[in-house]
C-alpha cells in the first residue's frame, strides 16, 4: 500500500528570531514517528566560480542568495518518497562544500529558513506555514552573541553587517512574508503555548491522514 504524501511544515522568520528553537521543539515531539528537517541555509548558491573577494560581498539575506531551484527539486523528491543528497555550505570559504548529507524521505518534513515563505513555489507545497515573530532588538542581541562566540566575528563587523544588509533585507523581504503564514508565533521557542497548539494541530493532521 502506498504511503500518504508527507506533511510539509514551513517555518520562517528573521535572523535569530527563534526559528531553530521552534523547529527543534516540533522535531523532538515527532522524532519517534518519522521527521526530517531541511534547512534553507544549506541551499545558498554555489560561488566557486567567483574569487574569494567577490564571495565576501554576498548578501546572504537576499532571496537571490538561495538556490531555490535545487531546494524545490529536493523537496519534490522527498514528497515522492525519494532520498536526496543535501548540499552543505562552507561559511569559511563562502561557497558550497564538496560534502553532501544523505537524507531519506520521512512522513513529516520541516522546511526552515528566513525566506522559505518568500518563494511561491515553496509555499505551494507547504501544508502548514509558520512565521516566528521576534522584536528586532532581541534578534540583534542574539545575533551579536552568536556571531562573536560561534563565528569569531567582532562586534563592529556584526553591527555593520546588520545595518547594511540584515536589517534592510528583513524589512524588504522577510517581514512581508508574515502575511502568508497560517500561524504567527511571537518570541520563538520561548512561546510554549503557541508551540503546544501547533503540536496538537500537527498531530490531528497526521492522525486524520493516517500517517501515524
N, C-alpha and C positions, 0 to 999 in steps of 0.2 A: 504494500500500500504506500502511495506517495505521501510524503510528509507535507504539512501545510507550509505556506510561504512564511519565511522568517519575519518576525516583528522587528521593525526598524524604529529606533528612538534617536532623534536628533537633539543634541544638547549644544546650544550656542551661548555666547556672552562675551563680554570684553576680556582683555588680558588680565589675568589674576582675579577674575570675578568669583571663582569658586566652581568652575565647570568640572574640573577634575574631581573635586570633593563630591559633587553630586553624582558624577559618573561612578566613582568608587562605591558610594552608598548604594546605588541601584545594583551595581555589579555584585556586591557582597551578598545581596539578598537572593539573587538569581543564579549565582555561580554553581549551585548544586544541580541546576537544570542544564542549561546549555546557552552560554552567553559569550560574546566576544566584543571587544572594544576596538574601533577603528578611529585613530587619531588623525585629524586633518593635517596636523603639524608634520606628519610623516610624508605628506604629499606636496611639499614645496618643490618647485620645479628644479630639474637638474640644471646646474650652471657651469658644468665642466668646460663648456666652450668659451667661457669668459675668463679674463685674468682675475687674479685674486683681488686686485684693487677694484675692479669692476664689480665683483661679487659683494664687496663691502658696502656698496651703495644700495643693495637690495632693500626694498621696503617690504618687510615681512607681514605688515598689517594691511596690505593692499590685496584685493581679490586676484589680481593678475600674478601674484607671487605663487599661487597654488596651481598644481596640475590637476584640475578638477575632471579633466577628461579621463585620466588614468584612475582617479578616485571613483568616478561613476562606473567605469568599466569593472573595477574590482568589486564594487557594491553589487552590480548586476550579476557577477559571477557567484557571489555569496548568496544572493537571492535565489539563484538556480542550483544551490547546494553544491557549488564547485569551490575547491580550495584556491587560494591566491598566495602569491609571494609579495608581501607588503614591503614597500621601499623603506629605507632608513636614511634619515637626513643627518649629514655631518655638519654640525654647527661650528666646528673649529675651522673647517675649510670652506664653509658656506656653499656647499653643493651636495648633491645626492651621493650617498655612500655606495660602495660596491656590495655592501651587505644587504640581505633581504631577510624577512622573517616570514616563515610559512604559517599560514592561517587556515584552519579548517572551518568549514561552514557550521553555523550554530543556529539555534532556534530564535535567539534574540541578538540583534546587532545594535550596539550603541555607537553612533557616529558623533564624535565630539570635536569641536573646534570653534574658533572665533567667528568664522564666516560660513558655517555649514548651512545656514538658512538664507544666505545671500544668493545662491545658485538655485534657480527654479527647478532644474533637473534633479538636484539632490532633495529639495523639498518634496517633490512629487513622489519619491519612493519612501518617504517617512510616514509612519503610522501615528507617531506622537512627536510633536515639536516643542522643545523646552527652551526658554531663554533665562539664563541666570543673570539677575539684575543686581549689581552691587555699586554703591556710591564710588565716584571717581577718586575721592581722597583715600579711601581704603584700598582701592586697586593699585594706586601708585605706591603706597607704603609697602604693600605686599610685593610689588614688582621690584622695588629698590632692595628689599631684603633678599629676595630670590636671586636677583642678578649679581649682587655682591657676594653672597655666600656660595652660590652654585655655579656661577659663570665667570667669577673673577673680575667683574666689572667695577669701575669706580662710580661713586655716587654722581659725579658730574656727567659721566657718559650716559648713565641711565636716565637722568633728568633731561639731558639734551635730546636723547632719542625719543623720550616720552613727549616732549613739547613739539618736536619737529615731525614725528611720524605717528606714534601710538595714539595720542590724543586726537589729532585731526582725522585720522583714519577711522577711529572709533566713532566719532561724531558723524562722519560722512557715510560710512559703510556698515558698521556693526550695529550701532544703536537703532537705525531704521529697520533692521530685520526683526526687531521685537514685535512688530505688527503681525508677523507670520506665525508667531508662537501660539500653541494651544494653551500653554500654561507658562506664566512668568513666575520664577522663583526668586524672591528677594533674599539677598545675603548668602546665597550659595549653600554649601554644606552645613552651615550652622542653622539653617531653617529646617528643623526636624519635622515639623508639622507638614510642610509642603512636600517633603521627600516621602513621608509616610503615606500621604494622599496619592502621590504618584505611584508608589509601590503597589498600593491597593488597586489602583486603576489598571496597572500593567498586569497584575495577577488576574483580574477579571477578564481582560482581553485574551490572555493566554489560555485561561480555562474555557472561555467561550469558543476559541478556535481549536481547542483540543490539542494544543501543542504540549502542555504539561499535564 
